Amino acid sequence: MSREFDVVVYGATGFVGELTATYLAQHAPSGTKVALAGRSETKLAAVRRRLGDAAAAWPLVVADSDSPASLDAMCARTRVVCTTVGPYLRYGENLVVAAASAGTDYVDLTGEVPFVRFAIDKVDETARSSGARIVHACGFDSIPSDLGAYVLHKKISEDGAGEMTDTTMVLTSMRGGASGGTVDSIRVIADQAKDAQTRRLLLNPQALSGGPGDTPRAGMNSEPSDISPVDAHRVDPSLSGTLAPFFMASYNTRIVRRSNALLNGAYGDAFRYQETMAVGGVPGLSALLAGAVSVGTGAFLGAMSFRPTRKLLDYLLPKPGEGPAEKSRDAGHFVTQTFTRTTTGRRYRSQMRAHGDPGYKATAVMLGESALTLALDRDALPDRSGVLTPAVAMGDVLAVRLRAAGFVVEAHELTD
């Protein structure tokens, strides 16, 4: 595909947008054609100056989420559009339509189930026809979750060990904070959840598993709970205590289940998936902490929907475009481990870990490498198009790139 640019970073004047552009300026292979895009040419020029000599010749593209014509023109010029402009329910619909129509690959950072459902219903068929790969969830939400399950599946298949059954991701260690963009997405979803149809979508564990116009009907009990504490020993004998629910489980689990659906159920007929986080291995104490997290998660979501408490939280929580200083971003890290037992009774674990605040520095790496994978490694990718997930669109190739960028992405059998 002959295009003027390999990657356009749309939203480059935002906090995470500039971090992603910085990563590309420092790590994109020589000759990669990158452009910066946003509403203000003046602000884009300021970002480009801060990026240094590597980006000095990068073109600037003026485009606005409220101007479909400007988005169409931008997408027609590039192989990949990499967008950090959220909340995507508010600002993303016109861009995903433009990318699908132009046959342009697309990556974003959305954590919004209704937005992904919109994309499936609105543009999946268009993207399949044009050859576009529309890939949501290319940051901390949900690459560790999605690749964690995918590399387990690959290892188990290579070993001839059967299929996956009950599978649990455990966030075992993390240092970092929620981004202002993520918080703003929660605000938008809290507002939309007042609508009964949106609530049903959010509560459906298979909300993203079907194709256009086909949202599978699935009861809340058909998959593990997103908000209940979990007995760690039941996840794997090597674990002890109680695991707390992971605050992004209600999104990440839907992405992983969509991957399994797009792969025609390759993970297994008995595959069930949940996400948790470790709060210590001491039985009594961890149970108390896990219960507190469970109650606190529900209370937070309720508070975001109630006007008086919402105003207080809006004052306390980070705003869109805000983020920690470089020293804090560099000091962050995350470790996720995903456990499963196969239909033959064998136990496996995958792991992903990386340095850097997961919501900022590590996310910029994951998003940047996702964009480079689609732009530069096209011949090595599966022949798939439409509304995809990171694992389905890029799987093995993305894992290789992330390892080269310093991430640990691995899977092995547990025998102890």
Secondary structure by P-SEA (a helix, b strand, c coil): ccccccccccccccaaaaaaaaaaaccccccbbbbbbcccaaaaaaaaaaaccccccbbbbbbbcccaaaaaaaaaaccbbbbcccccccccaaaaaaaaaacbbbbbbcccaaaaaaaaaccaaaaaaaccccccccccccaaaaaaaaaaaaaaaaaccccccbbbbbccbbbbbbcaaaaaaaaaaaaacccaaaaaaaaccccccccccccccccccccccccccccccccccccccccccccccccaaaaaaaaaaaaccccccccccbbbbbccccaaaaaaaaaaaaaaaaaaaaaaacaaaaaaaaaccccccccccaaaaaacbbbbbbbbccccbbbbbbbbbbccccccaaaaaaaaaaaaaaccccccccccccccccccccaaaaaaaaaaaccccbbbbbcc
